[in-house]
Amino acid sequence: MAEAKIYDAELNPTKDAIAAAYSPIVKQLGSYRAVDSAGKVGIEIIVGEDSEGNLTQLGVSYREAAEALDDALTPLSHSELGERSVAYLTADPVAVRELIALIVSGEHGADFSTGEPLFDVRGTGTDSEAAVTAVDIQEHNSYTSIGEATIDGEENKFQLRLQRKVVAQQQAGDDELALVRTDDNVTLIRLELWN
């Protein structure tokens, strides 16, 4: 299982401020992560409550400022890593590639170097040797990414969708590709693939 390096750092803006500006989260509860195999892009899904007490998510990616995406959300000063850039993870091909790989391989989400993630998550796929080598994002919004991904040398169209509300009744079916909470199979992110 991959490990996400968690820093005891000062952030400007804070994660609370980012969540308030770019999602309906009013109370942050924690997060879970995937890991960039190249070690360059941070991939985090912040989980919190909206104003009605619903569990909701905000997926973000963190890059060096010089590698910022064209549609980045905000610059970020990190006391340990320096100047960074924050984007919706649905806009970041590296983040989307790693989440697709996590889902189709059936692997678990990242351990944290300090403490525990809010949720232990795993993919529902069964191809433990799956290689996701390229992702081309053609459309995205804050919750959904649509495009093409090369998986095991074959081009697939994909739709990756974070659940706006995390609801106990939304459990992944036996043949559904998703990232789920390990303890109760509740769907956090859905993946559809087709040719």
C-alpha positions as CSV (number, residue, x, y, z in Angstrom):
1,M,0.0,0.0,0.0
2,A,1.3,3.5,-0.9
3,E,2.0,6.1,1.8
4,A,1.2,9.8,1.5
5,K,3.7,12.0,3.2
6,I,1.8,14.4,5.5
7,Y,3.7,17.5,6.6
8,D,3.1,19.5,9.8
9,A,3.0,22.7,7.7
10,E,1.4,26.1,7.6
11,L,-0.8,26.6,4.6
12,N,-2.0,29.9,3.1
13,P,-4.8,29.6,2.2
14,T,-5.8,26.9,4.7
15,K,-7.6,23.7,3.7
16,D,-10.6,25.0,5.6
17,A,-10.5,28.2,3.4
18,I,-10.1,26.2,0.2
19,A,-13.0,23.9,1.1
20,A,-15.2,26.9,2.0
21,A,-14.4,28.6,-1.3
22,Y,-14.6,25.7,-3.7
23,S,-17.2,23.3,-2.2
24,P,-20.3,23.3,0.0
25,I,-18.2,22.0,3.0
26,V,-18.7,24.2,6.1
27,K,-17.1,21.7,8.6
28,Q,-14.0,19.7,7.5
29,L,-13.8,16.2,9.0
30,G,-10.6,14.9,7.4
31,S,-9.5,13.4,4.1
32,Y,-8.3,10.3,2.2
33,R,-5.6,10.2,-0.5
34,A,-4.2,8.5,-3.5
35,V,-0.5,8.7,-4.3
36,D,1.2,9.9,-7.5
37,S,3.6,7.1,-8.5
38,A,6.0,9.8,-9.7
39,G,5.8,11.6,-6.4
40,K,5.1,15.1,-7.9
41,V,1.4,15.7,-7.5
42,G,-0.5,15.5,-4.2
43,I,-4.0,14.0,-4.5
44,E,-6.4,14.5,-1.7
45,I,-10.2,14.2,-1.2
46,I,-11.3,16.4,1.7
47,V,-14.5,15.2,3.4
48,G,-16.8,17.4,5.5
49,E,-20.3,18.4,6.2
50,D,-22.4,20.9,4.3
51,S,-24.8,23.4,5.9
52,E,-27.5,20.7,6.2
53,G,-25.2,18.2,7.8
54,N,-24.7,16.0,4.7
55,L,-21.4,14.3,4.2
56,T,-19.8,15.8,1.1
57,Q,-16.4,15.8,-0.7
58,L,-13.9,18.1,-2.4
59,G,-11.2,16.5,-4.5
60,V,-8.0,18.5,-5.1
61,S,-4.6,18.1,-6.5
62,Y,-1.5,20.0,-5.4
63,R,1.4,20.8,-7.8
64,E,4.5,22.9,-7.7
65,A,3.6,26.4,-8.8
66,A,5.7,26.1,-12.0
67,E,3.6,23.1,-13.0
68,A,0.2,24.7,-12.3
69,L,-2.7,23.6,-14.5
70,D,-4.2,26.3,-16.8
71,D,-7.5,26.2,-14.8
72,A,-5.9,26.0,-11.3
73,L,-8.1,27.2,-8.4
74,T,-5.7,29.1,-6.3
75,P,-2.0,29.4,-5.4
76,L,-0.9,27.9,-2.1
77,S,2.0,28.7,0.2
78,H,3.2,25.6,2.0
79,S,5.8,26.2,4.7
80,E,7.6,22.9,3.9
81,L,7.2,22.6,0.1
82,G,7.1,26.2,-1.0
83,E,4.8,27.7,-3.6
84,R,2.2,25.3,-4.8
85,S,-1.0,25.4,-7.0
86,V,-4.3,23.8,-6.2
87,A,-6.8,22.5,-8.8
88,Y,-9.8,20.3,-8.8
89,L,-8.5,16.7,-9.0
90,T,-11.0,16.1,-11.9
91,A,-9.0,18.6,-13.9
92,D,-5.6,17.0,-13.2
93,P,-4.6,14.1,-15.5
94,V,-2.1,12.7,-12.9
95,A,-4.8,12.7,-10.2
96,V,-7.3,11.1,-12.5
97,R,-4.8,8.5,-13.7
98,E,-3.9,7.5,-10.1
99,L,-7.6,7.2,-9.1
100,I,-8.5,5.1,-12.1
101,A,-5.5,2.8,-11.4
102,L,-6.6,2.5,-7.7
103,I,-10.1,1.6,-8.7
104,V,-9.4,-0.9,-11.5
105,S,-6.6,-2.6,-9.5
106,G,-8.7,-3.0,-6.3
107,E,-5.9,-1.5,-4.3
108,H,-6.4,0.5,-1.0
109,G,-6.0,4.2,-0.7
110,A,-2.8,5.7,0.8
111,D,-1.7,5.3,4.3
112,F,-0.7,8.6,6.0
113,S,2.8,9.0,7.3
114,T,1.3,10.5,10.4
115,G,-2.1,9.5,11.8
116,E,-4.8,7.8,9.8
117,P,-6.9,8.8,6.8
118,L,-10.5,9.6,7.6
119,F,-11.7,6.6,5.5
120,D,-9.9,3.4,4.6
121,V,-10.8,3.2,0.9
122,R,-10.3,0.6,-1.8
123,G,-11.1,0.1,-5.5
124,T,-13.7,-2.5,-6.5
125,G,-11.7,-3.7,-9.6
126,T,-9.9,-7.0,-9.7
127,D,-7.1,-6.4,-12.2
128,S,-4.2,-6.1,-9.7
129,E,-1.7,-5.7,-12.6
130,A,-3.6,-2.9,-14.3
131,A,-1.4,-0.3,-15.9
132,V,-2.9,3.1,-16.6
133,T,-0.4,4.9,-18.7
134,A,-2.2,8.0,-20.2
135,V,-5.2,10.2,-19.4
136,D,-6.6,12.9,-21.7
137,I,-9.3,14.9,-19.9
138,Q,-11.8,16.4,-22.4
139,E,-14.3,17.9,-19.9
140,H,-14.5,18.4,-16.2
141,N,-16.2,20.2,-13.4
142,S,-15.7,20.1,-9.7
143,Y,-17.1,16.6,-9.4
144,T,-16.7,14.9,-12.8
145,S,-13.9,14.2,-15.3
146,I,-14.6,12.8,-18.8
147,G,-12.0,11.8,-21.3
148,E,-9.9,8.9,-22.5
149,A,-7.5,6.7,-20.6
150,T,-5.1,4.0,-21.8
151,I,-5.4,0.9,-19.6
152,D,-3.2,-2.1,-20.3
153,G,-2.4,-0.6,-23.7
154,E,-6.1,-0.2,-24.7
155,E,-7.8,3.1,-25.1
156,N,-11.0,3.5,-23.1
157,K,-13.4,6.4,-22.7
158,F,-14.0,7.2,-19.0
159,Q,-16.2,9.1,-16.7
160,L,-14.9,9.6,-13.1
161,R,-17.4,11.1,-10.7
162,L,-17.0,12.0,-7.0
163,Q,-20.2,11.6,-5.1
164,R,-21.5,15.0,-4.1
165,K,-23.2,13.5,-1.1
166,V,-21.9,10.4,0.6
167,V,-25.0,8.4,1.5
168,A,-25.0,5.0,3.2
169,Q,-27.6,3.6,0.7
170,Q,-25.2,4.2,-2.3
171,Q,-23.2,1.0,-2.2
172,A,-21.2,-0.3,-5.1
173,G,-22.7,-3.3,-6.9
174,D,-20.8,-6.4,-7.7
175,D,-19.9,-5.4,-11.2
176,E,-19.5,-1.7,-10.6
177,L,-16.1,0.1,-10.7
178,A,-15.8,2.5,-7.7
179,L,-13.7,3.7,-4.9
180,V,-15.5,2.7,-1.7
181,R,-15.2,2.9,2.1
182,T,-13.7,-0.5,3.0
183,D,-15.8,-1.0,6.1
184,D,-19.3,-0.6,4.5
185,N,-18.8,-0.6,0.7
186,V,-20.3,2.9,0.4
187,T,-19.4,4.5,-2.9
188,L,-17.2,7.6,-2.8
189,I,-16.1,7.8,-6.4
190,R,-17.7,6.1,-9.4
191,L,-15.8,5.1,-12.6
192,E,-17.4,4.1,-15.9
193,L,-15.2,2.7,-18.7
194,W,-16.3,2.0,-22.3
195,N,-14.7,1.7,-25.8
